[in-house]
Amino acid sequence: MLKYFKEIPYSVTICDKDGKILEMNDKSISTFCKDGQSLVGNNLLDCHPEPARTKLLGLLENHDVNAYTIEKNGVKKLIYQAPWYENGEFSGYIELSMEIPFEMPHYVRKPKQ
């Protein structure tokens, strides 16, 4: 994991094109691993029940971006899953999971004339 992501306050999880977990930063490990042990080497498909498993299979096949918000235990999070590429070839997914406020400003930026 790049040193810049190791201790940031949101989860970064990286998998290969088959769903095998390649990297997890500290926050990802503390969020997803009950015993504090990294899941690197495991497959994401084994970590997700239906219907999330089928959704993940579709992402791995179609290479789409998947972005949504969730609420769990009184915490709202933004989940952003995007494909990553190496030399133009699909190589897997990077997931960012970050806590966000329930109410947050939204700005529309207009181009300067």
PDB file as gemmi writes it, atoms N, CA and C in Angstrom:
CRYST1    1.000    1.000    1.000  90.00  90.00  90.00 P 1                      
ATOM      1  N   MET A   1       0.869  -1.180   0.000  1.00  0.00           N  
ATOM      2  CA  MET A   1       0.000   0.000   0.000  1.00  0.00           C  
ATOM      3  C   MET A   1       0.904   1.227   0.000  1.00  0.00           C  
ATOM      4  N   LEU A   2       0.574   2.155  -0.818  1.00  0.00           N  
ATOM      5  CA  LEU A   2       1.342   3.396  -0.814  1.00  0.00           C  
ATOM      6  C   LEU A   2       1.336   4.005   0.575  1.00  0.00           C  
ATOM      7  N   LYS A   3       2.453   4.511   1.001  1.00  0.00           N  
ATOM      8  CA  LYS A   3       2.559   5.070   2.349  1.00  0.00           C  
ATOM      9  C   LYS A   3       1.547   6.174   2.604  1.00  0.00           C  
ATOM     10  N   TYR A   4       1.097   6.846   1.566  1.00  0.00           N  
ATOM     11  CA  TYR A   4       0.142   7.950   1.723  1.00  0.00           C  
ATOM     12  C   TYR A   4      -1.229   7.457   2.166  1.00  0.00           C  
ATOM     13  N   PHE A   5      -1.559   6.220   1.872  1.00  0.00           N  
ATOM     14  CA  PHE A   5      -2.872   5.683   2.186  1.00  0.00           C  
ATOM     15  C   PHE A   5      -2.912   4.855   3.461  1.00  0.00           C  
ATOM     16  N   LYS A   6      -1.776   4.487   3.989  1.00  0.00           N  
ATOM     17  CA  LYS A   6      -1.715   3.578   5.130  1.00  0.00           C  
ATOM     18  C   LYS A   6      -2.563   4.047   6.310  1.00  0.00           C  
ATOM     19  N   GLU A   7      -2.452   5.323   6.702  1.00  0.00           N  
ATOM     20  CA  GLU A   7      -3.114   5.805   7.911  1.00  0.00           C  
ATOM     21  C   GLU A   7      -4.191   6.854   7.664  1.00  0.00           C  
ATOM     22  N   ILE A   8      -4.665   7.008   6.420  1.00  0.00           N  
ATOM     23  CA  ILE A   8      -5.734   7.984   6.181  1.00  0.00           C  
ATOM     24  C   ILE A   8      -7.021   7.520   6.866  1.00  0.00           C  
ATOM     25  N   PRO A   9      -7.945   8.451   7.149  1.00  0.00           N  
ATOM     26  CA  PRO A   9      -9.137   8.088   7.942  1.00  0.00           C  
ATOM     27  C   PRO A   9     -10.292   7.480   7.149  1.00  0.00           C  
ATOM     28  N   TYR A  10     -10.019   6.891   6.001  1.00  0.00           N  
ATOM     29  CA  TYR A  10     -11.045   6.157   5.273  1.00  0.00           C  
ATOM     30  C   TYR A  10     -10.439   4.886   4.690  1.00  0.00           C  
ATOM     31  N   SER A  11     -11.306   3.934   4.412  1.00  0.00           N  
ATOM     32  CA  SER A  11     -10.866   2.614   3.962  1.00  0.00           C  
ATOM     33  C   SER A  11     -10.479   2.624   2.491  1.00  0.00           C  
ATOM     34  N   VAL A  12      -9.358   1.987   2.191  1.00  0.00           N  
ATOM     35  CA  VAL A  12      -8.935   1.735   0.820  1.00  0.00           C  
ATOM     36  C   VAL A  12      -8.686   0.232   0.703  1.00  0.00           C  
ATOM     37  N   THR A  13      -9.427  -0.398  -0.198  1.00  0.00           N  
ATOM     38  CA  THR A  13      -9.279  -1.829  -0.440  1.00  0.00           C  
ATOM     39  C   THR A  13      -9.077  -2.019  -1.941  1.00  0.00           C  
ATOM     40  N   ILE A  14      -8.066  -2.798  -2.308  1.00  0.00           N  
ATOM     41  CA  ILE A  14      -7.731  -3.008  -3.710  1.00  0.00           C  
ATOM     42  C   ILE A  14      -7.772  -4.499  -4.010  1.00  0.00           C  
ATOM     43  N   CYS A  15      -8.462  -4.838  -5.113  1.00  0.00           N  
ATOM     44  CA  CYS A  15      -8.498  -6.244  -5.534  1.00  0.00           C  
ATOM     45  C   CYS A  15      -8.023  -6.363  -6.975  1.00  0.00           C  
ATOM     46  N   ASP A  16      -7.693  -7.609  -7.371  1.00  0.00           N  
ATOM     47  CA  ASP A  16      -7.291  -7.848  -8.750  1.00  0.00           C  
ATOM     48  C   ASP A  16      -8.523  -8.123  -9.607  1.00  0.00           C  
ATOM     49  N   LYS A  17      -8.332  -8.453 -10.866  1.00  0.00           N  
ATOM     50  CA  LYS A  17      -9.447  -8.628 -11.807  1.00  0.00           C  
ATOM     51  C   LYS A  17     -10.327  -9.832 -11.499  1.00  0.00           C  
ATOM     52  N   ASP A  18      -9.858 -10.720 -10.616  1.00  0.00           N  
ATOM     53  CA  ASP A  18     -10.659 -11.871 -10.208  1.00  0.00           C  
ATOM     54  C   ASP A  18     -11.306 -11.681  -8.841  1.00  0.00           C  
ATOM     55  N   GLY A  19     -11.058 -10.540  -8.194  1.00  0.00           N  
ATOM     56  CA  GLY A  19     -11.645 -10.260  -6.886  1.00  0.00           C  
ATOM     57  C   GLY A  19     -10.735 -10.591  -5.714  1.00  0.00           C  
ATOM     58  N   LYS A  20      -9.523 -11.060  -5.977  1.00  0.00           N  
ATOM     59  CA  LYS A  20      -8.573 -11.374  -4.905  1.00  0.00           C  
ATOM     60  C   LYS A  20      -8.061 -10.070  -4.293  1.00  0.00           C  
ATOM     61  N   ILE A  21      -8.158  -9.958  -2.969  1.00  0.00           N  
ATOM     62  CA  ILE A  21      -7.728  -8.747  -2.271  1.00  0.00           C  
ATOM     63  C   ILE A  21      -6.199  -8.653  -2.304  1.00  0.00           C  
ATOM     64  N   LEU A  22      -5.720  -7.527  -2.833  1.00  0.00           N  
ATOM     65  CA  LEU A  22      -4.283  -7.291  -2.950  1.00  0.00           C  
ATOM     66  C   LEU A  22      -3.742  -6.396  -1.849  1.00  0.00           C  
ATOM     67  N   GLU A  23      -4.538  -5.399  -1.454  1.00  0.00           N  
ATOM     68  CA  GLU A  23      -4.078  -4.406  -0.482  1.00  0.00           C  
ATOM     69  C   GLU A  23      -5.242  -3.929   0.377  1.00  0.00           C  
ATOM     70  N   MET A  24      -4.946  -3.619   1.626  1.00  0.00           N  
ATOM     71  CA  MET A  24      -5.894  -2.991   2.544  1.00  0.00           C  
ATOM     72  C   MET A  24      -5.102  -2.005   3.394  1.00  0.00           C  
ATOM     73  N   ASN A  25      -5.639  -0.788   3.550  1.00  0.00           N  
ATOM     74  CA  ASN A  25      -4.958   0.126   4.463  1.00  0.00           C  
ATOM     75  C   ASN A  25      -5.433  -0.147   5.894  1.00  0.00           C  
ATOM     76  N   ASP A  26      -4.866   0.582   6.848  1.00  0.00           N  
ATOM     77  CA  ASP A  26      -5.186   0.343   8.267  1.00  0.00           C  
ATOM     78  C   ASP A  26      -6.683   0.460   8.554  1.00  0.00           C  
ATOM     79  N   LYS A  27      -7.337   1.492   7.999  1.00  0.00           N  
ATOM     80  CA  LYS A  27      -8.762   1.700   8.254  1.00  0.00           C  
ATOM     81  C   LYS A  27      -9.597   0.574   7.647  1.00  0.00           C  
ATOM     82  N   SER A  28      -9.209   0.096   6.479  1.00  0.00           N  
ATOM     83  CA  SER A  28      -9.919  -1.020   5.857  1.00  0.00           C  
ATOM     84  C   SER A  28      -9.829  -2.265   6.734  1.00  0.00           C  
ATOM     85  N   ILE A  29      -8.649  -2.539   7.255  1.00  0.00           N  
ATOM     86  CA  ILE A  29      -8.466  -3.705   8.125  1.00  0.00           C  
ATOM     87  C   ILE A  29      -9.318  -3.570   9.384  1.00  0.00           C  
ATOM     88  N   SER A  30      -9.302  -2.387  10.004  1.00  0.00           N  
ATOM     89  CA  SER A  30     -10.076  -2.224  11.239  1.00  0.00           C  
ATOM     90  C   SER A  30     -11.588  -2.239  10.975  1.00  0.00           C  
ATOM     91  N   THR A  31     -12.011  -1.852   9.787  1.00  0.00           N  
ATOM     92  CA  THR A  31     -13.429  -1.850   9.435  1.00  0.00           C  
ATOM     93  C   THR A  31     -13.939  -3.232   9.083  1.00  0.00           C  
ATOM     94  N   PHE A  32     -13.194  -3.967   8.295  1.00  0.00           N  
ATOM     95  CA  PHE A  32     -13.690  -5.220   7.727  1.00  0.00           C  
ATOM     96  C   PHE A  32     -13.178  -6.487   8.403  1.00  0.00           C  
ATOM     97  N   CYS A  33     -12.198  -6.373   9.267  1.00  0.00           N  
ATOM     98  CA  CYS A  33     -11.593  -7.570   9.867  1.00  0.00           C  
ATOM     99  C   CYS A  33     -11.832  -7.586  11.365  1.00  0.00           C  
ATOM    100  N   LYS A  34     -12.694  -8.458  11.813  1.00  0.00           N  
ATOM    101  CA  LYS A  34     -13.059  -8.507  13.229  1.00  0.00           C  
ATOM    102  C   LYS A  34     -11.875  -8.767  14.147  1.00  0.00           C  
ATOM    103  N   ASP A  35     -10.945  -9.596  13.696  1.00  0.00           N  
ATOM    104  CA  ASP A  35      -9.804  -9.942  14.542  1.00  0.00           C  
ATOM    105  C   ASP A  35      -8.568  -9.084  14.270  1.00  0.00           C  
ATOM    106  N   GLY A  36      -8.710  -8.077  13.400  1.00  0.00           N  
ATOM    107  CA  GLY A  36      -7.590  -7.192  13.100  1.00  0.00           C  
ATOM    108  C   GLY A  36      -6.597  -7.766  12.111  1.00  0.00           C  
ATOM    109  N   GLN A  37      -6.874  -8.970  11.614  1.00  0.00           N  
ATOM    110  CA  GLN A  37      -5.989  -9.591  10.632  1.00  0.00           C  
ATOM    111  C   GLN A  37      -6.448  -9.204   9.225  1.00  0.00           C  
ATOM    112  N   SER A  38      -5.510  -8.855   8.400  1.00  0.00           N  
ATOM    113  CA  SER A  38      -5.795  -8.459   7.027  1.00  0.00           C  
ATOM    114  C   SER A  38      -6.467  -9.591   6.254  1.00  0.00           C  
ATOM    115  N   LEU A  39      -7.304  -9.230   5.319  1.00  0.00           N  
ATOM    116  CA  LEU A  39      -7.943 -10.199   4.427  1.00  0.00           C  
ATOM    117  C   LEU A  39      -7.196 -10.329   3.100  1.00  0.00           C  
ATOM    118  N   VAL A  40      -6.010  -9.727   3.007  1.00  0.00           N  
ATOM    119  CA  VAL A  40      -5.222  -9.813   1.780  1.00  0.00           C  
ATOM    120  C   VAL A  40      -5.023 -11.283   1.433  1.00  0.00           C  
ATOM    121  N   GLY A  41      -5.271 -11.595   0.172  1.00  0.00           N  
ATOM    122  CA  GLY A  41      -5.163 -12.972  -0.299  1.00  0.00           C  
ATOM    123  C   GLY A  41      -6.511 -13.663  -0.410  1.00  0.00           C  
ATOM    124  N   ASN A  42      -7.514 -13.171   0.322  1.00  0.00           N  
ATOM    125  CA  ASN A  42      -8.868 -13.717   0.226  1.00  0.00           C  
ATOM    126  C   ASN A  42      -9.576 -13.119  -0.983  1.00  0.00           C  
ATOM    127  N   ASN A  43     -10.664 -13.751  -1.393  1.00  0.00           N  
ATOM    128  CA  ASN A  43     -11.434 -13.240  -2.511  1.00  0.00           C  
ATOM    129  C   ASN A  43     -12.644 -12.474  -1.991  1.00  0.00           C  
ATOM    130  N   LEU A  44     -12.882 -11.290  -2.570  1.00  0.00           N  
ATOM    131  CA  LEU A  44     -14.034 -10.474  -2.173  1.00  0.00           C  
ATOM    132  C   LEU A  44     -15.357 -11.210  -2.371  1.00  0.00           C  
ATOM    133  N   LEU A  45     -15.421 -12.083  -3.356  1.00  0.00           N  
ATOM    134  CA  LEU A  45     -16.655 -12.822  -3.609  1.00  0.00           C  
ATOM    135  C   LEU A  45     -17.034 -13.682  -2.416  1.00  0.00           C  
ATOM    136  N   ASP A  46     -16.045 -14.150  -1.672  1.00  0.00           N  
ATOM    137  CA  ASP A  46     -16.306 -14.960  -0.486  1.00  0.00           C  
ATOM    138  C   ASP A  46     -16.727 -14.112   0.717  1.00  0.00           C  
ATOM    139  N   CYS A  47     -16.545 -12.795   0.628  1.00  0.00           N  
ATOM    140  CA  CYS A  47     -16.861 -11.880   1.732  1.00  0.00           C  
ATOM    141  C   CYS A  47     -18.234 -11.235   1.589  1.00  0.00           C  
ATOM    142  N   HIS A  48     -18.897 -11.430   0.446  1.00  0.00           N  
ATOM    143  CA  HIS A  48     -20.156 -10.743   0.168  1.00  0.00           C  
ATOM    144  C   HIS A  48     -21.301 -11.734  -0.018  1.00  0.00           C  
ATOM    145  N   PRO A  49     -22.397 -11.554   0.741  1.00  0.00           N  
ATOM    146  CA  PRO A  49     -23.593 -12.367   0.516  1.00  0.00           C  
ATOM    147  C   PRO A  49     -24.379 -11.805  -0.677  1.00  0.00           C  
ATOM    148  N   GLU A  50     -25.364 -12.549  -1.117  1.00  0.00           N  
ATOM    149  CA  GLU A  50     -26.259 -12.037  -2.168  1.00  0.00           C  
ATOM    150  C   GLU A  50     -27.108 -10.906  -1.608  1.00  0.00           C  
ATOM    151  N   PRO A  51     -27.479  -9.921  -2.377  1.00  0.00           N  
ATOM    152  CA  PRO A  51     -27.231  -9.746  -3.804  1.00  0.00           C  
ATOM    153  C   PRO A  51     -25.908  -9.027  -4.110  1.00  0.00           C  
ATOM    154  N   ALA A  52     -25.148  -8.646  -3.062  1.00  0.00           N  
ATOM    155  CA  ALA A  52     -23.891  -7.921  -3.282  1.00  0.00           C  
ATOM    156  C   ALA A  52     -22.892  -8.756  -4.089  1.00  0.00           C  
ATOM    157  N   ARG A  53     -22.902 -10.062  -3.896  1.00  0.00           N  
ATOM    158  CA  ARG A  53     -21.975 -10.939  -4.617  1.00  0.00           C  
ATOM    159  C   ARG A  53     -22.227 -10.869  -6.122  1.00  0.00           C  
ATOM    160  N   THR A  54     -23.500 -10.933  -6.519  1.00  0.00           N  
ATOM    161  CA  THR A  54     -23.850 -10.851  -7.943  1.00  0.00           C  
ATOM    162  C   THR A  54     -23.481  -9.478  -8.508  1.00  0.00           C  
ATOM    163  N   LYS A  55     -23.696  -8.418  -7.728  1.00  0.00           N  
ATOM    164  CA  LYS A  55     -23.323  -7.072  -8.153  1.00  0.00           C  
ATOM    165  C   LYS A  55     -21.812  -7.007  -8.390  1.00  0.00           C  
ATOM    166  N   LEU A  56     -21.035  -7.576  -7.480  1.00  0.00           N  
ATOM    167  CA  LEU A  56     -19.584  -7.589  -7.600  1.00  0.00           C  
ATOM    168  C   LEU A  56     -19.139  -8.367  -8.840  1.00  0.00           C  
ATOM    169  N   LEU A  57     -19.759  -9.501  -9.097  1.00  0.00           N  
ATOM    170  CA  LEU A  57     -19.442 -10.261 -10.307  1.00  0.00           C  
ATOM    171  C   LEU A  57     -19.667  -9.418 -11.564  1.00  0.00           C  
ATOM    172  N   GLY A  58     -20.766  -8.664 -11.579  1.00  0.00           N  
ATOM    173  CA  GLY A  58     -21.063  -7.786 -12.710  1.00  0.00           C  
ATOM    174  C   GLY A  58     -20.022  -6.693 -12.874  1.00  0.00           C  
ATOM    175  N   LEU A  59     -19.573  -6.122 -11.758  1.00  0.00           N  
ATOM    176  CA  LEU A  59     -18.538  -5.088 -11.834  1.00  0.00           C  
ATOM    177  C   LEU A  59     -17.246  -5.664 -12.400  1.00  0.00           C  
ATOM    178  N   LEU A  60     -16.847  -6.828 -11.922  1.00  0.00           N  
ATOM    179  CA  LEU A  60     -15.614  -7.448 -12.400  1.00  0.00           C  
ATOM    180  C   LEU A  60     -15.700  -7.786 -13.888  1.00  0.00           C  
ATOM    181  N   GLU A  61     -16.902  -8.068 -14.364  1.00  0.00           N  
ATOM    182  CA  GLU A  61     -17.087  -8.391 -15.780  1.00  0.00           C  
ATOM    183  C   GLU A  61     -17.181  -7.146 -16.658  1.00  0.00           C  
ATOM    184  N   ASN A  62     -17.890  -6.117 -16.177  1.00  0.00           N  
ATOM    185  CA  ASN A  62     -18.193  -4.949 -17.010  1.00  0.00           C  
ATOM    186  C   ASN A  62     -17.306  -3.739 -16.755  1.00  0.00           C  
ATOM    187  N   HIS A  63     -16.593  -3.717 -15.632  1.00  0.00           N  
ATOM    188  CA  HIS A  63     -15.636  -2.650 -15.293  1.00  0.00           C  
ATOM    189  C   HIS A  63     -16.320  -1.293 -15.094  1.00  0.00           C  
ATOM    190  N   ASP A  64     -17.528  -1.305 -14.557  1.00  0.00           N  
ATOM    191  CA  ASP A  64     -18.271  -0.067 -14.292  1.00  0.00           C  
ATOM    192  C   ASP A  64     -17.834   0.553 -12.969  1.00  0.00           C  
ATOM    193  N   VAL A  65     -18.098   1.839 -12.810  1.00  0.00           N  
ATOM    194  CA  VAL A  65     -17.952   2.515 -11.523  1.00  0.00           C  
ATOM    195  C   VAL A  65     -19.227   2.257 -10.734  1.00  0.00           C  
ATOM    196  N   ASN A  66     -19.092   2.020  -9.441  1.00  0.00           N  
ATOM    197  CA  ASN A  66     -20.245   1.812  -8.565  1.00  0.00           C  
ATOM    198  C   ASN A  66     -20.091   2.756  -7.379  1.00  0.00           C  
ATOM    199  N   ALA A  67     -21.016   3.692  -7.230  1.00  0.00           N  
ATOM    200  CA  ALA A  67     -20.957   4.666  -6.141  1.00  0.00           C  
ATOM    201  C   ALA A  67     -22.315   4.759  -5.472  1.00  0.00           C  
ATOM    202  N   TYR A  68     -22.308   4.761  -4.127  1.00  0.00           N  
ATOM    203  CA  TYR A  68     -23.555   4.836  -3.372  1.00  0.00           C  
ATOM    204  C   TYR A  68     -23.240   5.236  -1.936  1.00  0.00           C  
ATOM    205  N   THR A  69     -24.294   5.542  -1.174  1.00  0.00           N  
ATOM    206  CA  THR A  69     -24.128   5.810   0.248  1.00  0.00           C  
ATOM    207  C   THR A  69     -24.861   4.726   1.027  1.00  0.00           C  
ATOM    208  N   ILE A  70     -24.391   4.489   2.257  1.00  0.00           N  
ATOM    209  CA  ILE A  70     -25.037   3.539   3.160  1.00  0.00           C  
ATOM    210  C   ILE A  70     -25.115   4.167   4.546  1.00  0.00           C  
ATOM    211  N   GLU A  71     -25.991   3.625   5.357  1.00  0.00           N  
ATOM    212  CA  GLU A  71     -26.038   3.974   6.775  1.00  0.00           C  
ATOM    213  C   GLU A  71     -25.998   2.671   7.564  1.00  0.00           C  
ATOM    214  N   LYS A  72     -25.088   2.617   8.527  1.00  0.00           N  
ATOM    215  CA  LYS A  72     -24.955   1.433   9.367  1.00  0.00           C  
ATOM    216  C   LYS A  72     -24.516   1.880  10.748  1.00  0.00           C  
ATOM    217  N   ASN A  73     -25.235   1.429  11.771  1.00  0.00           N  
ATOM    218  CA  ASN A  73     -24.923   1.782  13.161  1.00  0.00           C  
ATOM    219  C   ASN A  73     -24.834   3.296  13.378  1.00  0.00           C  
ATOM    220  N   GLY A  74     -25.734   4.033  12.736  1.00  0.00           N  
ATOM    221  CA  GLY A  74     -25.777   5.475  12.913  1.00  0.00           C  
ATOM    222  C   GLY A  74     -24.687   6.241  12.193  1.00  0.00           C  
ATOM    223  N   VAL A  75     -23.960   5.584  11.294  1.00  0.00           N  
ATOM    224  CA  VAL A  75     -22.887   6.230  10.538  1.00  0.00           C  
ATOM    225  C   VAL A  75     -23.226   6.160   9.054  1.00  0.00           C  
ATOM    226  N   LYS A  76     -23.116   7.298   8.375  1.00  0.00           N  
ATOM    227  CA  LYS A  76     -23.360   7.352   6.938  1.00  0.00           C  
ATOM    228  C   LYS A  76     -22.014   7.311   6.227  1.00  0.00           C  
ATOM    229  N   LYS A  77     -21.950   6.500   5.159  1.00  0.00           N  
ATOM    230  CA  LYS A  77     -20.702   6.365   4.409  1.00  0.00           C  
ATOM    231  C   LYS A  77     -20.950   6.501   2.916  1.00  0.00           C  
ATOM    232  N   LEU A  78     -19.947   7.029   2.239  1.00  0.00           N  
ATOM    233  CA  LEU A  78     -19.892   7.031   0.790  1.00  0.00           C  
ATOM    234  C   LEU A  78     -19.009   5.860   0.381  1.00  0.00           C  
ATOM    235  N   ILE A  79     -19.518   5.018  -0.506  1.00  0.00           N  
ATOM    236  CA  ILE A  79     -18.757   3.902  -1.054  1.00  0.00           C  
ATOM    237  C   ILE A  79     -18.508   4.217  -2.526  1.00  0.00           C  
ATOM    238  N   TYR A  80     -17.256   4.167  -2.925  1.00  0.00           N  
ATOM    239  CA  TYR A  80     -16.904   4.448  -4.324  1.00  0.00           C  
ATOM    240  C   TYR A  80     -15.984   3.341  -4.805  1.00  0.00           C  
ATOM    241  N   GLN A  81     -16.476   2.565  -5.759  1.00  0.00           N  
ATOM    242  CA  GLN A  81     -15.732   1.430  -6.305  1.00  0.00           C  
ATOM    243  C   GLN A  81     -15.453   1.710  -7.771  1.00  0.00           C  
ATOM    244  N   ALA A  82     -14.174   1.738  -8.128  1.00  0.00           N  
ATOM    245  CA  ALA A  82     -13.794   2.078  -9.497  1.00  0.00           C  
ATOM    246  C   ALA A  82     -12.717   1.115  -9.996  1.00  0.00           C  
ATOM    247  N   PRO A  83     -12.775   0.801 -11.290  1.00  0.00           N  
ATOM    248  CA  PRO A  83     -11.758  -0.079 -11.850  1.00  0.00           C  
ATOM    249  C   PRO A  83     -10.405   0.626 -11.901  1.00  0.00           C  
ATOM    250  N   TRP A  84      -9.344  -0.175 -11.804  1.00  0.00           N  
ATOM    251  CA  TRP A  84      -8.006   0.357 -12.022  1.00  0.00           C  
ATOM    252  C   TRP A  84      -7.375  -0.411 -13.177  1.00  0.00           C  
ATOM    253  N   TYR A  85      -6.459   0.260 -13.832  1.00  0.00           N  
ATOM    254  CA  TYR A  85      -5.862  -0.285 -15.045  1.00  0.00           C  
ATOM    255  C   TYR A  85      -4.346  -0.218 -14.955  1.00  0.00           C  
ATOM    256  N   GLU A  86      -3.697  -1.158 -15.611  1.00  0.00           N  
ATOM    257  CA  GLU A  86      -2.249  -1.134 -15.736  1.00  0.00           C  
ATOM    258  C   GLU A  86      -1.924  -1.320 -17.210  1.00  0.00           C  
ATOM    259  N   ASN A  87      -1.223  -0.334 -17.774  1.00  0.00           N  
ATOM    260  CA  ASN A  87      -0.906  -0.339 -19.211  1.00  0.00           C  
ATOM    261  C   ASN A  87      -2.169  -0.504 -20.056  1.00  0.00           C  
ATOM    262  N   GLY A  88      -3.250   0.157 -19.632  1.00  0.00           N  
ATOM    263  CA  GLY A  88      -4.499   0.131 -20.376  1.00  0.00           C  
ATOM    264  C   GLY A  88      -5.328  -1.123 -20.204  1.00  0.00           C  
ATOM    265  N   GLU A  89      -4.870  -2.085 -19.407  1.00  0.00           N  
ATOM    266  CA  GLU A  89      -5.594  -3.338 -19.215  1.00  0.00           C  
ATOM    267  C   GLU A  89      -6.263  -3.360 -17.846  1.00  0.00           C  
ATOM    268  N   PHE A  90      -7.549  -3.745 -17.833  1.00  0.00           N  
ATOM    269  CA  PHE A  90      -8.286  -3.846 -16.577  1.00  0.00           C  
ATOM    270  C   PHE A  90      -7.528  -4.754 -15.619  1.00  0.00           C  
ATOM    271  N   SER A  91      -7.322  -4.256 -14.382  1.00  0.00           N  
ATOM    272  CA  SER A  91      -6.535  -5.016 -13.414  1.00  0.00           C  
ATOM    273  C   SER A  91      -7.262  -5.281 -12.111  1.00  0.00           C  
ATOM    274  N   GLY A  92      -8.441  -4.688 -11.914  1.00  0.00           N  
ATOM    275  CA  GLY A  92      -9.192  -4.918 -10.687  1.00  0.00           C  
ATOM    276  C   GLY A  92      -9.965  -3.690 -10.260  1.00  0.00           C  
ATOM    277  N   TYR A  93     -10.246  -3.616  -8.952  1.00  0.00           N  
ATOM    278  CA  TYR A  93     -11.028  -2.514  -8.393  1.00  0.00           C  
ATOM    279  C   TYR A  93     -10.340  -1.899  -7.188  1.00  0.00           C  
ATOM    280  N   ILE A  94     -10.590  -0.612  -7.021  1.00  0.00           N  
ATOM    281  CA  ILE A  94     -10.212   0.100  -5.803  1.00  0.00           C  
ATOM    282  C   ILE A  94     -11.509   0.580  -5.173  1.00  0.00           C  
ATOM    283  N   GLU A  95     -11.693   0.263  -3.891  1.00  0.00           N  
ATOM    284  CA  GLU A  95     -12.867   0.735  -3.160  1.00  0.00           C  
ATOM    285  C   GLU A  95     -12.428   1.730  -2.102  1.00  0.00           C  
ATOM    286  N   LEU A  96     -13.087   2.884  -2.102  1.00  0.00           N  
ATOM    287  CA  LEU A  96     -12.928   3.880  -1.046  1.00  0.00           C  
ATOM    288  C   LEU A  96     -14.216   3.874  -0.237  1.00  0.00           C  
ATOM    289  N   SER A  97     -14.101   3.833   1.077  1.00  0.00           N  
ATOM    290  CA  SER A  97     -15.254   3.858   1.968  1.00  0.00           C  
ATOM    291  C   SER A  97     -14.977   4.910   3.031  1.00  0.00           C  
ATOM    292  N   MET A  98     -15.761   5.985   3.007  1.00  0.00           N  
ATOM    293  CA  MET A  98     -15.498   7.074   3.949  1.00  0.00           C  
ATOM    294  C   MET A  98     -16.760   7.555   4.634  1.00  0.00           C  
ATOM    295  N   GLU A  99     -16.625   7.863   5.921  1.00  0.00           N  
ATOM    296  CA  GLU A  99     -17.735   8.431   6.675  1.00  0.00           C  
ATOM    297  C   GLU A  99     -18.007   9.834   6.171  1.00  0.00           C  
ATOM    298  N   ILE A 100     -19.310  10.144   6.029  1.00  0.00           N  
ATOM    299  CA  ILE A 100     -19.719  11.482   5.596  1.00  0.00           C  
ATOM    300  C   ILE A 100     -20.848  11.957   6.504  1.00  0.00           C  
ATOM    301  N   PRO A 101     -21.025  13.278   6.613  1.00  0.00           N  
ATOM    302  CA  PRO A 101     -22.126  13.796   7.433  1.00  0.00           C  
ATOM    303  C   PRO A 101     -23.481  13.459   6.808  1.00  0.00           C  
ATOM    304  N   PHE A 102     -24.504  13.336   7.659  1.00  0.00           N  
ATOM    305  CA  PHE A 102     -25.853  13.090   7.151  1.00  0.00           C  
ATOM    306  C   PHE A 102     -26.333  14.270   6.313  1.00  0.00           C  
ATOM    307  N   GLU A 103     -26.008  15.437   6.743  1.00  0.00           N  
ATOM    308  CA  GLU A 103     -26.340  16.644   5.986  1.00  0.00           C  
ATOM    309  C   GLU A 103     -25.023  17.277   5.563  1.00  0.00           C  
ATOM    310  N   MET A 104     -24.882  17.501   4.271  1.00  0.00           N  
ATOM    311  CA  MET A 104     -23.665  18.142   3.809  1.00  0.00           C  
ATOM    312  C   MET A 104     -23.987  19.048   2.639  1.00  0.00           C  
ATOM    313  N   PRO A 105     -23.236  20.128   2.511  1.00  0.00           N  
ATOM    314  CA  PRO A 105     -23.513  21.063   1.421  1.00  0.00           C  
ATOM    315  C   PRO A 105     -23.230  20.439   0.056  1.00  0.00           C  
ATOM    316  N   HIS A 106     -23.942  20.918  -0.912  1.00  0.00           N  
ATOM    317  CA  HIS A 106     -23.717  20.513  -2.300  1.00  0.00           C  
ATOM    318  C   HIS A 106     -23.559  21.799  -3.107  1.00  0.00           C  
ATOM    319  N   TYR A 107     -22.495  21.905  -3.844  1.00  0.00           N  
ATOM    320  CA  TYR A 107     -22.208  23.108  -4.617  1.00  0.00           C  
ATOM    321  C   TYR A 107     -22.234  22.783  -6.107  1.00  0.00           C  
ATOM    322  N   VAL A 108     -22.817  23.681  -6.875  1.00  0.00           N  
ATOM    323  CA  VAL A 108     -22.780  23.572  -8.330  1.00  0.00           C  
ATOM    324  C   VAL A 108     -21.788  24.620  -8.814  1.00  0.00           C  
ATOM    325  N   ARG A 109     -20.698  24.165  -9.361  1.00  0.00           N  
ATOM    326  CA  ARG A 109     -19.656  25.063  -9.867  1.00  0.00           C  
ATOM    327  C   ARG A 109     -19.932  25.337 -11.344  1.00  0.00           C  
ATOM    328  N   LYS A 110     -20.045  26.613 -11.661  1.00  0.00           N  
ATOM    329  CA  LYS A 110     -20.279  27.009 -13.033  1.00  0.00           C  
ATOM    330  C   LYS A 110     -18.978  27.519 -13.643  1.00  0.00           C  
ATOM    331  N   PRO A 111     -18.746  27.168 -14.901  1.00  0.00           N  
ATOM    332  CA  PRO A 111     -17.515  27.635 -15.561  1.00  0.00           C  
ATOM    333  C   PRO A 111     -17.507  29.158 -15.684  1.00  0.00           C  
ATOM    334  N   LYS A 112     -16.318  29.719 -15.597  1.00  0.00           N  
ATOM    335  CA  LYS A 112     -16.185  31.165 -15.774  1.00  0.00           C  
ATOM    336  C   LYS A 112     -16.464  31.517 -17.214  1.00  0.00           C  
ATOM    337  N   GLN A 113     -17.109  32.659 -17.398  1.00  0.00           N  
ATOM    338  CA  GLN A 113     -17.447  33.113 -18.758  1.00  0.00           C  
ATOM    339  C   GLN A 113     -16.266  33.758 -19.425  1.00  0.00           C  
TER     340      GLN A 113                                                      
END                                                                             
